[in-house]
Amino acid sequence: MTPRPLDLPCPAYGSHSLADLGPAVLAGLGVPGERAGLGLHDLRRVVVLLVDGMGSEQLREHSELAPFLSSLAGAPLTACFPTTTVTSISSWGTGLTPGQHGLPGYTSWLPEADAVVGWLAWSTVGGRDPDGVSVAGRDLRRELPPEDVQPATTIFERAAADGIAVTQCAPAAFLGSGLTRAVLRGAEFPGAVGGGDVLAQAGEAVRRGDRSLVYCYTSELDTVGHVRGPGSEAWCEQLRLVDGLARRLAEILPPEATLLVTADHGMVRVAEESKVDLDTTPGLLDGVLAVAGEPRVRHLRVRGGADRDVVDTWRGVLGARAWVGTGDDAVGAGLFGPSVTAAARSRIGDVLAIALDDLAVVSATKHPREAALVGHHGALTPAELDIPLLRT
């Protein structure tokens, strides 16, 4: 029997989710009005290293490859839903749940653009035309200013307003990106050209001012996991490099600084035979106007009145491998947080399909690169939802 929404795990909003980390850090640094928690208090200088794609389960299973990270004191934390970079980074950067910041997935149907939008690139989603030619997306930063799409103040803006020196040490390519402007604005951003540059920038930035907050980001573990699979030889070697990066970062910090290491989600391996192709499976696109989300969590925009038919069809095809229900069901279950704004609700599908096993719903014709990936995330399995919060 397909589980009801309340049978699904839910992120630990309000206590131990990634949305709670930013406010807890600010409270620990003495910013008034922020939510204290996660045992963070009496902080003066904080460096947060976010490792894209490093779930607690993967780190635990390969602890011998990451001796430094495995030696740190830790606390349980969950990603947000969906367990994907856009949504979780937005919750970290704003201290808000997905239902509040309104970026509820890797891609979303956006009524204002009349298109599916990819939030990482802040552009319409491309794909392929009928002749198989790749179609570029449309840059929406001018049409849909990120500061308007996500108007709430970020944790960086709130920290800076309280006199804290705030710096983001991340790839220079992210400077001025739509997502940075929407949810990570407010920090000085020198732009890093490699891991060594991140270390050098962080070592300098953490010593600025009387109090400091430095955010460091590394994406390679996630990239290798997508392409080669979590647990693959390449992924294991990348985890060794991440461990070395974290160790060196701890070494160069001043004694009064605290290093926090966390992630935005974990990852699962999906075999080719576990993938369901939207383009070749009869019935899945009947009544569907647009497909958004990602292979582990599909958001479907459907024709008026077709919700129940689409739910029944997808349940019939996917069976016990996925929870399939309406967007209202998912909202009511609290998957996007205890409250959901009207703007956020407009970006959540009319129908959702959430993988329960190693399922991935792909489109090999329109999105062949995504369909070919080995590692995926987005759903609510422990391998995707549980993330570490490690502390020196």
C-alpha positions as CSV (number, residue, x, y, z in Angstrom):
1,M,0.0,0.0,0.0
2,T,1.3,3.4,-0.9
3,P,2.2,5.4,2.3
4,R,0.2,8.4,3.3
5,P,2.1,11.7,3.6
6,L,2.3,11.4,7.4
7,D,4.0,8.0,7.0
8,L,7.0,9.8,5.4
9,P,10.0,11.0,7.3
10,C,10.0,14.8,7.8
11,P,12.9,17.1,8.2
12,A,13.5,18.2,11.8
13,Y,12.3,21.8,11.2
14,G,12.5,24.0,14.2
15,S,15.2,21.9,16.0
16,H,17.8,20.0,14.0
17,S,17.4,20.9,10.3
18,L,19.7,22.9,8.1
19,A,17.2,25.7,8.3
20,D,18.0,26.0,12.1
21,L,21.8,26.1,11.7
22,G,22.1,29.7,10.4
23,P,20.0,31.3,13.2
24,A,21.8,29.2,15.8
25,V,25.2,30.4,14.6
26,L,24.0,34.0,14.6
27,A,22.6,33.6,18.1
28,G,25.9,32.1,19.3
29,L,27.7,35.1,17.8
30,G,25.4,37.4,19.9
31,V,23.0,38.6,17.2
32,P,19.8,39.6,19.0
33,G,16.5,38.0,18.0
34,E,17.9,34.9,16.5
35,R,16.9,31.3,17.4
36,A,19.5,29.7,19.7
37,G,20.1,26.0,19.4
38,L,22.3,23.1,18.3
39,G,24.6,23.7,21.3
40,L,26.1,26.7,19.7
41,H,26.8,29.5,22.2
42,D,29.6,31.9,23.2
43,L,31.0,32.0,19.7
44,R,33.4,34.7,18.4
45,R,34.7,33.5,15.1
46,V,32.9,30.8,13.1
47,V,33.8,29.0,9.9
48,V,31.1,26.9,8.3
49,L,32.3,24.4,5.7
50,L,29.5,23.0,3.7
51,V,30.4,19.8,1.7
52,D,27.9,19.3,-1.1
53,G,26.6,15.7,-1.1
54,M,28.2,14.4,2.1
55,G,25.4,12.6,3.9
56,S,25.8,11.2,7.4
57,E,25.3,7.6,6.2
58,Q,28.0,7.8,3.5
59,L,30.4,9.4,5.9
60,R,29.7,6.8,8.6
61,E,30.1,3.9,6.1
62,H,33.5,5.3,4.9
63,S,34.8,6.7,8.2
64,E,38.3,5.2,7.6
65,L,38.7,7.4,4.5
66,A,37.9,10.6,6.6
67,P,39.8,10.2,9.9
68,F,39.7,13.9,10.7
69,L,36.0,14.4,10.1
70,S,35.2,11.1,11.9
71,S,37.2,12.4,14.9
72,L,35.0,15.5,15.4
73,A,32.2,15.8,17.8
74,G,28.9,15.6,15.9
75,A,25.2,16.1,16.2
76,P,22.3,14.8,14.1
77,L,21.0,17.2,11.5
78,T,18.6,16.8,8.6
79,A,18.5,18.4,5.2
80,C,15.4,20.2,4.1
81,F,12.8,18.8,1.6
82,P,13.5,18.1,-1.2
83,T,17.0,17.0,-0.2
84,T,18.6,19.0,-2.9
85,T,21.2,21.7,-3.1
86,V,18.9,24.6,-4.1
87,T,16.5,24.0,-1.3
88,S,18.9,23.2,1.5
89,I,21.4,26.0,0.6
90,S,18.5,28.4,0.6
91,S,17.4,27.2,4.0
92,W,21.0,27.5,5.3
93,G,21.4,31.0,3.8
94,T,18.1,32.4,5.1
95,G,17.3,30.3,8.2
96,L,13.9,29.7,6.6
97,T,12.1,26.5,5.7
98,P,11.4,25.7,2.0
99,G,7.8,26.8,2.5
100,Q,9.0,30.2,3.6
101,H,11.9,30.9,1.2
102,G,10.0,29.5,-1.8
103,L,12.7,27.6,-3.6
104,P,11.2,24.1,-3.2
105,G,13.2,22.0,-5.6
106,Y,16.0,21.8,-8.1
107,T,13.6,23.0,-10.8
108,S,10.1,24.4,-10.4
109,W,7.2,25.4,-12.6
110,L,7.1,29.1,-12.3
111,P,3.8,30.8,-13.3
112,E,5.5,34.2,-13.8
113,A,7.8,32.7,-16.4
114,D,5.3,30.2,-17.8
115,A,8.1,27.7,-17.8
116,V,10.1,25.3,-15.7
117,V,12.9,27.2,-14.1
118,G,16.3,25.8,-12.9
119,W,17.2,27.7,-9.8
120,L,20.9,26.9,-9.9
121,A,21.3,28.6,-13.2
122,W,18.3,31.0,-12.6
123,S,17.1,30.2,-16.1
124,T,14.4,28.3,-17.9
125,V,15.2,24.6,-18.3
126,G,16.4,23.7,-21.8
127,G,16.3,20.2,-23.1
128,R,16.1,19.1,-26.7
129,D,14.0,20.2,-29.6
130,P,12.1,17.7,-31.9
131,D,15.3,17.3,-33.9
132,G,17.4,16.4,-30.9
133,V,19.3,19.6,-30.7
134,S,20.1,21.0,-27.3
135,V,18.0,24.1,-26.3
136,A,19.6,26.7,-24.1
137,G,17.7,28.1,-21.2
138,R,16.7,31.7,-20.9
139,D,18.5,33.8,-18.2
140,L,15.8,35.1,-15.9
141,R,17.9,37.3,-13.6
142,R,16.6,40.5,-15.1
143,E,13.1,39.3,-15.7
144,L,12.8,37.8,-12.2
145,P,15.2,39.5,-9.9
146,P,16.4,37.0,-7.3
147,E,16.0,39.6,-4.5
148,D,12.3,39.8,-5.5
149,V,11.8,36.1,-5.8
150,Q,13.4,35.6,-2.3
151,P,13.0,38.9,-0.4
152,A,13.7,37.8,3.1
153,T,17.0,38.9,4.7
154,T,19.7,36.3,4.6
155,I,21.8,35.2,7.6
156,F,24.7,37.1,6.1
157,E,22.8,40.3,5.9
158,R,21.6,39.9,9.5
159,A,25.2,39.2,10.7
160,A,26.7,42.2,8.8
161,A,24.0,44.4,10.2
162,D,25.1,43.5,13.7
163,G,28.7,44.3,13.0
164,I,30.0,40.9,12.2
165,A,32.6,40.5,9.4
166,V,31.0,38.1,6.9
167,T,32.8,36.4,4.0
168,Q,31.9,33.7,1.5
169,C,34.7,31.6,0.2
170,A,33.3,29.8,-2.8
171,P,34.0,29.4,-6.5
172,A,34.2,32.7,-8.3
173,A,31.7,31.5,-10.9
174,F,29.0,31.8,-8.2
175,L,29.6,35.6,-7.8
176,G,26.4,37.3,-9.0
177,S,24.6,34.1,-9.7
178,G,20.8,34.1,-9.2
179,L,21.0,31.7,-6.2
180,T,23.8,33.7,-4.6
181,R,21.8,36.9,-4.9
182,A,18.6,35.3,-3.7
183,V,19.8,33.4,-0.6
184,L,23.5,34.1,0.1
185,R,23.7,37.8,-0.4
186,G,25.3,40.1,2.2
187,A,28.8,38.6,2.5
188,E,32.0,39.8,1.0
189,F,32.8,37.4,-1.9
190,P,36.4,37.5,-3.1
191,G,35.8,34.5,-5.4
192,A,37.9,31.4,-5.1
193,V,39.7,29.7,-8.0
194,G,40.4,26.4,-6.2
195,G,40.5,24.6,-2.9
196,G,43.8,26.2,-1.9
197,D,42.3,29.6,-2.6
198,V,39.4,28.8,-0.3
199,L,41.8,27.9,2.5
200,A,43.8,31.1,2.0
201,Q,40.7,33.3,1.9
202,A,39.2,31.7,4.9
203,G,42.4,31.9,7.0
204,E,42.5,35.7,6.3
205,A,38.7,36.4,6.6
206,V,38.2,34.6,9.9
207,R,40.6,37.1,11.6
208,R,38.6,40.2,10.4
209,G,36.9,42.4,12.9
210,D,35.9,41.6,16.5
211,R,33.5,38.8,15.4
212,S,33.6,36.9,12.1
213,L,31.5,34.5,10.1
214,V,33.1,32.7,7.1
215,Y,31.2,30.4,4.8
216,C,33.2,27.9,2.7
217,Y,31.7,25.6,0.1
218,T,33.0,22.6,-1.9
219,S,31.0,20.8,-4.6
220,E,33.3,18.1,-6.0
221,L,32.1,15.2,-3.8
222,D,28.5,15.8,-5.1
223,T,29.7,16.0,-8.7
224,V,31.8,12.8,-8.4
225,G,28.9,11.1,-6.7
226,H,26.5,12.0,-9.4
227,V,28.7,10.8,-12.2
228,R,30.5,7.8,-10.7
229,G,28.2,7.0,-7.8
230,P,28.5,7.3,-4.1
231,G,30.9,4.7,-2.7
232,S,32.7,4.4,-6.0
233,E,36.5,4.4,-6.1
234,A,36.5,8.0,-7.4
235,W,34.0,9.1,-4.8
236,C,36.2,7.5,-2.0
237,E,39.3,9.3,-3.3
238,Q,37.3,12.6,-3.3
239,L,36.2,12.0,0.3
240,R,39.9,11.7,1.2
241,L,40.5,15.1,-0.3
242,V,37.5,16.6,1.5
243,D,38.9,15.2,4.8
244,G,42.3,16.8,4.0
245,L,40.6,20.1,3.2
246,A,38.7,20.2,6.5
247,R,41.8,19.2,8.5
248,R,43.9,21.9,6.9
249,L,41.1,24.4,7.5
250,A,41.1,23.6,11.2
251,E,44.9,23.9,11.4
252,I,45.0,27.4,10.0
253,L,42.2,28.9,12.1
254,P,43.0,31.0,15.2
255,P,42.5,29.3,18.6
256,E,39.3,31.3,19.3
257,A,37.6,30.1,16.0
258,T,35.1,27.3,15.7
259,L,34.9,25.2,12.6
260,L,31.5,23.7,11.7
261,V,31.3,21.1,9.0
262,T,27.9,20.2,7.5
263,A,26.3,19.2,4.1
264,D,23.2,20.0,2.1
265,H,22.1,16.4,1.5
266,G,23.3,12.8,1.0
267,M,23.0,10.6,-2.1
268,V,21.9,7.2,-3.3
269,R,23.1,5.0,-6.2
270,V,20.4,4.3,-8.8
271,A,20.9,1.3,-11.1
272,E,19.9,1.6,-14.8
273,E,17.2,-1.0,-14.3
274,S,15.7,1.1,-11.5
275,K,15.1,4.1,-13.7
276,V,11.6,4.8,-15.1
277,D,11.7,6.8,-18.3
278,L,8.9,9.4,-18.7
279,D,9.3,9.5,-22.4
280,T,8.7,5.8,-23.0
281,T,6.4,4.7,-20.1
282,P,2.8,4.8,-21.3
283,G,0.4,7.0,-19.4
284,L,2.8,9.0,-17.3
285,L,2.5,12.2,-19.2
286,D,-1.3,12.0,-19.7
287,G,-2.8,15.1,-18.2
288,V,0.6,16.5,-17.3
289,L,1.5,20.0,-18.5
290,A,5.0,20.3,-17.1
291,V,7.5,18.1,-15.2
292,A,9.8,19.7,-12.7
293,G,11.8,18.7,-9.6
294,E,14.4,16.0,-10.2
295,P,14.5,12.2,-10.7
296,R,13.9,11.4,-7.0
297,V,11.1,13.9,-6.5
298,R,8.9,14.9,-9.4
299,H,6.7,18.0,-9.2
300,L,3.9,17.7,-11.8
301,R,1.8,20.6,-13.1
302,V,-1.4,19.0,-14.4
303,R,-4.4,20.1,-16.3
304,G,-7.3,21.5,-14.3
305,G,-9.3,18.7,-12.6
306,A,-6.7,16.0,-13.6
307,D,-5.0,15.7,-10.2
308,R,-6.7,12.5,-9.2
309,D,-6.3,10.8,-12.5
310,V,-2.6,11.7,-12.6
311,V,-2.1,10.4,-9.0
312,D,-3.9,7.1,-9.9
313,T,-1.8,6.7,-13.0
314,W,1.5,7.3,-11.4
315,R,0.6,5.1,-8.4
316,G,-0.3,2.4,-10.8
317,V,3.0,2.6,-12.6
318,L,5.3,3.2,-9.6
319,G,3.5,1.1,-7.0
320,A,5.2,0.8,-3.7
321,R,8.4,2.3,-5.0
322,A,7.1,5.9,-4.5
323,W,4.8,8.0,-2.5
324,V,2.4,9.7,-5.0
325,G,0.0,12.3,-3.9
326,T,-1.2,15.9,-4.3
327,G,0.9,18.9,-3.5
328,D,-1.7,19.8,-0.9
329,D,-1.1,16.5,0.7
330,A,2.6,17.1,0.9
331,V,2.1,20.7,2.2
332,G,-0.3,19.5,4.8
333,A,2.1,16.8,6.0
334,G,4.7,19.5,6.7
335,L,7.3,18.4,4.2
336,F,8.1,22.0,3.3
337,G,7.8,23.3,6.8
338,P,5.0,24.2,9.2
339,S,3.9,27.1,7.0
340,V,3.9,27.7,3.2
341,T,3.6,31.1,1.6
342,A,1.4,31.6,-1.5
343,A,4.5,32.2,-3.6
344,A,6.1,28.9,-2.4
345,R,2.8,27.0,-3.0
346,S,2.7,28.2,-6.6
347,R,6.1,26.6,-7.2
348,I,5.1,23.2,-5.7
349,G,3.6,20.7,-8.0
350,D,-0.1,19.9,-8.3
351,V,1.1,16.3,-7.9
352,L,4.3,15.0,-6.3
353,A,6.1,11.6,-6.7
354,I,8.7,10.9,-4.0
355,A,11.0,7.9,-4.4
356,L,11.0,5.4,-1.5
357,D,13.6,2.9,-2.8
358,D,16.3,3.4,-5.5
359,L,13.8,4.7,-8.0
360,A,14.6,7.6,-10.4
361,V,12.1,9.0,-12.8
362,V,14.1,10.3,-15.8
363,S,13.6,11.8,-19.3
364,A,16.2,10.2,-21.5
365,T,15.1,12.1,-24.6
366,K,14.8,15.6,-23.2
367,H,17.4,15.4,-20.4
368,P,19.9,12.6,-21.4
369,R,22.7,13.8,-19.2
370,E,20.6,13.8,-16.1
371,A,19.1,10.4,-17.0
372,A,22.6,8.9,-17.3
373,L,23.7,9.9,-13.8
374,V,24.5,7.2,-11.3
375,G,24.0,9.1,-8.1
376,H,20.8,11.0,-7.2
377,H,19.1,12.7,-4.3
378,G,16.0,14.6,-3.4
379,A,13.9,12.1,-1.5
380,L,13.5,11.3,2.2
381,T,15.5,8.1,2.7
382,P,18.0,8.3,5.5
383,A,20.9,8.2,3.0
384,E,19.6,11.5,1.5
385,L,18.0,13.2,4.5
386,D,20.5,12.8,7.3
387,I,23.5,15.1,7.2
388,P,26.3,15.7,9.7
389,L,27.0,18.7,11.9
390,L,30.6,18.3,13.0
391,R,32.5,20.7,15.3
392,T,36.0,21.4,16.3
